[in-house]
Amino acid sequence: MSTPPQKPGQPFWRKPLEDLTKAEWESLCDGCGRCCLVKLEDADTGEIHFTDVSCKLFDAATCRCGDYPKRKKLVPDCVQLTPEAVRSLPWLPPSCAYRLVAEGKDLKWWHPLVSGRAETVHEAGVSARGRVRASEADVNFEDWPKFIKDWPGRPPRARKPKP
């Protein structure tokens, strides 16, 4: 499914992903941090398993990259999201704004562009804040399977917006 053409007066995220400016693209990130969690792929089935182990650059308090401008240099396997990548990555969380827009869906009430507040993603229980158990720098690779969790790959539980 692709993003429908933007109609006059609609929010910018209704444009095709390729038509977003750099600033618009960056603002689509809701700051949940789910994509910064280590994912393991089953070699036999191809199934993706999320963990509650974060990238070594992930700041678990802010749910942001600790060195976003240098992330590719410091973490060579960090995936830079592009419109093409968004449409092909099977591990993007179901709550991911890039994924939602690529699928022609609207942003959720808790997205900062909708709510007007960066904290709503955390208040809604969507983010990784308070859920990261360790950094990849602190856990041996062979122990990563012990940290597999289901929640990052599932849609968030529905919670009502705070007044």
Buried (B, 14 or more C-beta within 10 A) or exposed (E): EEBEEBEEEEEBBBBBBEBBEEEBBEBBBBBBBBBBBBBBEEEEEEEBBBBBBBBBBBBBEBBBBBEEEEBEEBBEEBBEBBBEEBBEBEBBBEBBBBBBBBBEEEBBEBBBBBBEEBBBBBBBBBBBBEBBBBBBEEBEEEEBEEBBBEBBBEEBEEEEEEE
